Each structure stands twice: as C-alpha cells, then as structure tokens.
Amino acid sequence: MQGRLLPKYQGRYQAHPVGYWQDEFAIAQQLGLDCIEFILDYNDADQNPLLRDGGVEDVKALTEKTGVNVFTVCADYFMEAPLHSEDHTVAEKSQAVMKTLLGNASKIGVTDVVVPCVDQSSLNGSEAADRFVGRLQSLVQIAEKLQINLSLETDLAPHTFVELLDRFDSKRVTVNYDIGNSAALGYDPIEELDAYGDRITDIHIKDRVYGGGPVVLGAGNVDFEFFFKKLKEFDYKAPLIMQAYRDNEGVGVFKQQLVWITPYIKTL
C-alpha cells in the first residue's frame, strides 16, 4: 500500500505522500516488490498523479525505470465524499472524479480501483445501498469498456454483500477482501470466501484484534494459515497488497512483516 515504505505524510496513518511519493518506487524495487497500490485521497486530490496533468507520464516513467507497477488504486477519496452521499452535489462531483480516475488509470495498466464502503462511507441501510447502486451503474459501464474492476470494500455480512454484487450484473464489480478488517468485525473467513471467494480481485493483508485496530502481522485475530489454505482453493492470482501495521517511519516494520508473511504467500 502506498506510503508504507516512507515516513508518514503529515502524520497520517494512510495517505498519498504528496511531494515524495516517487521515492517509494526505488525502495519497493530493492525489496523485490512488483507493485504499489496507489491511494487517491480526498485531501490534495488535485496534486495526485492519478488526476493532475502530466501525472500519468510521471508514473509511467518510474514504472519503466524500476519495474514496479501500479496495478491497483485504493480510492479513499470516496470515503470522504461517498458516491452514495445524500448530498447530490457531493455525489455528482464524486462521479466525475471516478470517471477521470478510470480514464487515467487505464493508461498505466490499472486492473482494479478499490471503492471503500466502510467507516464513514459504510452502506448503512437499504436507501444508502440503493443510492450506491444507482450512482455506480453508469461508472460500471465505463469500467467494462476499460477492463478495470471496481473492487468493493465493505463491512457487509457475506450474503448481504453478495446480494449487493448481484445487483450490478457485471463481472467488473468485484471484491476487495481485507483480512484484518474481517477479523476485527468477527466474520468467518470460510463463510466469506465460500460466498464470494471467486469474485475477489484484490486482497489487503493486515492484522487486527477483534473490535480493535491494526497490529503487527501475527499479533491479532487473523488466522493466516487458515485463510491462505482456503484461498488456495480459488487459484488466486491477483494482487496481494501489504496494508499491514505501520509506524512513523514505515520501512523497518514493513520489512519485518514481509519476512513474516512470505511463507504463507509462497503456499499459493
């Protein structure tokens, strides 16, 4: 996940590091990583290379130089300005931002745009879900043409999530699965993967305690052996994104956790 190999940006736990995001590519290359999941924040969105003029060319140049790609984008913008906002002005602007994002993302080979529907953008109730489906529908058509998945991250229970996915009737509306978030919510990973395992196109690797926040991998309630054994049934070949616990500096604790998780990844 973007920024995990760099010092915190403005003290924020997760953010696009404006002004020094370029530095992460060389570090990722040294660590043998093949991709960085970019973040599109609400704050400073106009300075993000995914939206600003010339940004796509900047990303392409770094990818060509380091071999580190940008296959996925975590669109945290839509946590602050949800597509299903009751404020029509907010929703319409978010739709326009998503159209621009999809167009630029396609130029750098992005396969997935993660749409977070958690925390302040959670789909609380049927009315919110209805607005979300309605406003995302036209964007799904664009995503289909560009061959980009709209990978939904929600806090919905497994079968409710499947009902939401089925409303789109599109293979381009997929699942972002966050291992740690599911553990924090107390969901059963077997039930989740049985419900929509074949629709997962992006995985966030983190650990959390039940009802609590992130901790270093192995210190929380995620049963990694259990999860990876189940995931193997689906012949999963899409990105595994390290969204694991971070400290102020980032790279040191990242390295420790990468060593810890690598044996599980190698089982796939």
C-alpha positions in Angstrom: 0.0 0.0 0.0 1.4 3.4 -1.0 3.3 5.2 1.7 4.1 2.1 3.8 7.8 2.3 2.9 8.1 6.0 3.7 7.7 8.3 6.7 4.2 9.3 7.5 2.7 12.1 5.4 1.5 14.9 7.6 1.4 12.4 10.5 -1.4 10.5 8.8 -1.6 6.7 9.0 -2.5 6.2 5.4 -2.2 8.8 2.7 -0.7 9.6 -0.7 2.6 11.2 0.2 2.5 14.4 -1.8 5.9 15.6 -2.8 7.9 12.4 -2.1 5.7 9.6 -3.4 8.3 9.0 -6.2 10.9 7.8 -3.6 8.9 4.7 -2.8 9.4 3.0 -6.2 13.2 2.5 -5.7 12.6 1.1 -2.2 10.0 -1.3 -3.5 12.3 -2.4 -6.2 15.1 -3.1 -3.6 12.6 -5.2 -1.6 11.6 -7.2 -4.6 8.0 -5.9 -4.7 6.3 -5.8 -8.1 3.6 -3.3 -7.4 2.4 -0.4 -5.3 -1.3 0.2 -4.7 -1.8 3.9 -5.1 -4.0 6.0 -2.9 -6.4 8.6 -4.1 -7.1 10.9 -1.1 -9.9 13.5 -0.8 -7.3 16.0 0.5 -4.9 17.3 -2.1 -6.7 15.3 -4.8 -5.7 17.8 -7.4 -2.0 17.1 -6.6 -2.3 13.3 -7.1 -0.6 12.0 -10.3 -3.8 10.0 -11.0 -5.7 13.2 -11.5 -3.3 16.0 -12.3 -2.0 16.9 -15.7 1.2 15.0 -16.5 0.8 12.6 -13.6 0.3 9.6 -15.8 3.5 10.2 -17.6 5.3 10.6 -14.2 4.0 7.2 -13.0 4.9 5.5 -16.3 8.5 6.8 -16.2 9.0 5.4 -12.6 7.5 2.1 -13.6 9.8 1.8 -16.6 12.8 2.7 -14.5 12.1 0.3 -11.6 9.9 -2.4 -12.9 7.4 -1.6 -10.0 3.9 -1.3 -11.4 0.7 0.3 -10.3 -2.0 -2.3 -10.8 -4.4 -1.2 -8.2 -5.8 2.0 -6.7 -7.3 2.5 -3.3 -9.8 5.3 -3.8 -10.0 6.6 -0.3 -11.5 9.8 -1.8 -14.9 8.1 -1.8 -14.7 7.6 2.0 -14.8 11.3 2.5 -17.1 12.0 -0.5 -19.2 8.8 -1.0 -20.9 8.1 -4.3 -24.0 7.3 -2.2 -23.9 10.7 -0.3 -27.3 12.2 0.4 -25.9 15.4 -0.9 -26.4 15.3 -4.7 -23.6 17.9 -5.3 -21.1 15.7 -3.5 -22.3 12.6 -5.3 -22.1 14.2 -8.7 -18.6 15.5 -8.1 -17.5 12.1 -7.0 -18.9 10.5 -10.1 -16.9 13.0 -12.2 -13.7 12.2 -10.2 -14.3 8.5 -10.7 -14.6 9.0 -14.5 -11.4 10.9 -14.6 -9.7 8.3 -12.4 -10.8 5.4 -14.5 -9.6 7.1 -17.7 -6.1 7.9 -16.3 -5.8 4.5 -14.5 -6.4 2.7 -17.8 -3.3 4.4 -19.2 -1.0 2.9 -16.7 -2.4 -0.6 -16.7 -4.5 -0.5 -13.6 -6.7 -3.6 -13.1 -8.6 -2.6 -10.0 -10.0 0.5 -8.4 -10.9 -0.2 -4.8 -14.1 1.6 -3.7 -14.2 1.7 0.1 -17.7 1.5 1.7 -16.5 1.3 5.3 -16.4 3.6 8.3 -17.9 7.0 7.4 -18.8 5.7 3.9 -20.4 2.5 5.1 -23.6 1.4 3.3 -25.9 1.8 6.3 -29.4 0.6 5.3 -31.2 -0.1 2.0 -31.6 3.5 1.0 -27.8 4.0 1.0 -27.3 0.8 -0.9 -29.9 1.9 -3.5 -28.2 5.2 -4.0 -24.8 3.5 -4.3 -26.1 1.1 -7.0 -27.8 3.8 -8.9 -24.8 6.1 -9.0 -22.2 3.5 -9.7 -24.1 1.9 -12.5 -23.0 4.4 -15.2 -19.4 4.0 -14.0 -19.6 0.3 -14.3 -20.2 0.7 -18.0 -17.0 2.8 -18.3 -15.1 0.2 -16.2 -16.3 -2.6 -18.5 -15.0 -0.7 -21.6 -11.7 0.0 -20.0 -11.4 -3.5 -18.5 -11.0 -2.3 -14.9 -12.6 -3.9 -11.9 -14.5 -1.8 -9.4 -13.4 -3.7 -6.4 -15.8 -3.0 -3.5 -14.6 -3.0 0.1 -17.5 -3.2 2.5 -18.3 -4.1 6.1 -21.4 -6.1 5.0 -22.0 -9.6 6.1 -21.2 -12.2 3.4 -24.6 -12.9 2.0 -25.7 -9.2 2.1 -22.5 -8.4 0.2 -23.3 -11.0 -2.4 -26.8 -9.5 -2.9 -25.2 -6.1 -3.5 -22.8 -7.5 -6.0 -25.6 -9.3 -7.9 -27.5 -6.1 -8.4 -24.9 -4.9 -10.8 -24.9 -7.9 -13.1 -21.3 -7.2 -14.1 -18.1 -9.2 -13.8 -16.3 -5.9 -13.4 -17.9 -5.3 -10.0 -15.7 -7.4 -7.7 -14.5 -7.8 -4.1 -11.6 -6.2 -2.2 -11.0 -8.5 0.7 -9.3 -7.1 3.8 -8.2 -9.9 6.0 -7.7 -7.7 9.1 -11.0 -5.8 8.8 -12.9 -9.1 8.6 -11.2 -10.3 11.8 -12.0 -7.1 13.5 -15.7 -7.4 12.6 -15.7 -11.1 13.7 -16.7 -12.5 10.4 -15.9 -16.1 9.5 -13.4 -16.2 6.6 -14.7 -19.6 5.4 -18.2 -18.2 5.2 -17.0 -15.2 3.4 -14.8 -17.0 0.8 -17.5 -19.6 0.2 -19.9 -16.7 -0.6 -17.7 -14.7 -2.9 -14.2 -16.1 -3.0 -14.2 -16.4 -6.8 -15.1 -12.7 -7.0 -12.1 -11.4 -5.1 -9.7 -9.4 -7.3 -7.6 -7.5 -4.7 -6.5 -8.5 -1.1 -5.3 -6.3 1.6 -3.1 -8.0 4.1 -3.2 -6.7 7.6 -3.9 -8.0 11.1 -6.3 -6.6 13.7 -7.7 -7.6 17.0 -11.5 -8.3 17.3 -13.2 -4.9 17.7 -9.9 -3.1 17.6 -7.2 -1.5 15.4 -4.2 -2.8 13.4 -1.4 -4.7 15.0 1.8 -6.3 13.5 1.1 -9.4 11.5 0.6 -12.4 13.7 -0.4 -10.4 16.8 -4.1 -10.1 16.1 -7.1 -12.3 15.5 -6.4 -13.3 11.9 -5.8 -17.0 11.3 -3.4 -16.6 8.4 -2.7 -20.4 8.0 -6.5 -21.0 7.8 -7.1 -18.1 5.4 -4.3 -19.0 2.9 -5.3 -22.6 2.9 -8.8 -21.6 2.0 -7.7 -19.0 -0.6 -5.7 -21.7 -2.4 -9.0 -23.3 -3.4 -9.7 -20.4 -5.7 -6.3 -20.4 -7.5 -6.0 -16.7 -6.6 -3.5 -14.9 -8.9 -4.4 -11.2 -8.4 -2.5 -8.7 -6.2 -1.7 -9.2 -2.5 -1.3 -5.7 -1.0 0.6 -5.2 2.2 -1.6 -2.8 4.1 -0.1 -4.0 7.4 0.6 -2.1 10.6 2.9 0.9 10.2 4.9 3.2 12.5 6.1 6.7 11.9 9.0 5.6 9.6 7.4 2.7 7.7 10.1 0.7 6.0 11.6 -1.1 9.0 8.4 -2.6 10.4 7.3 -3.3 6.8 10.4 -5.4 6.2 9.8 -7.4 9.4 6.2 -8.2 8.4 7.1 -9.0 4.8 9.5 -11.7 6.1 6.8 -13.0 8.4 4.1 -13.3 5.7 6.2 -14.5 2.8 6.0 -18.3 3.7 2.2 -18.0 3.6 2.3 -16.2 0.2 4.5 -18.9 -1.2 1.9 -21.6 -0.5 -0.4 -20.1 -3.2 
